[in-house]
Amino acid sequence: MGSAWGLGNHHALYAGAPLDVRPPAEPSGMISMPNFVSFYRWHVPDPIIFREHLRVTLQQIGMNMWPVGEEAGRDAYVNTNPLAGNGWFKPGPGNASIGLLERVDDVSAAAFVYLTSAQSVPTVDIAAAVADLTRRVYEQADPLESFEM
């Protein structure tokens, strides 16, 4: 489960971040930014029914950090990206501000298709898919990596 900051691996019934790859925390307790993170959000069990019109609003919230000396850039950003959730967090050494804000830079979507009949899908060539991937120096192998199906 994640910390009070919402960082790290976490999961819930309909949403979560099952993968969070980041270097270990600095000795000072400074929170490190992830190199890679994946999130998921499943649709609630009740369908959204509409006949002709549907209006959807997407909300993207993310954390930004500004180093000391970048206060003007922070203020300009906050003018177009309002604070969200708990807003500002206590900054660590070297940071002037850490905030949770509305963002417009990273939105992704998924579409679900319901098929009336099964279709064949080619088998994934795992060796080819991971051939150019390398582990970062701080990453530890997961015990399940050696599990073969």
Secondary structure by P-SEA (a helix, b strand, c coil): ccccccccccccccccccbbbbcccccccbbbbbcbbbbbbcccccccccccbbbbbbbbbbbbbbcccaaaaaaaaaacccccccccccccccccccccccccccccbbbbbbbcbbbbbcccccccccccccccccbbbbccccccc
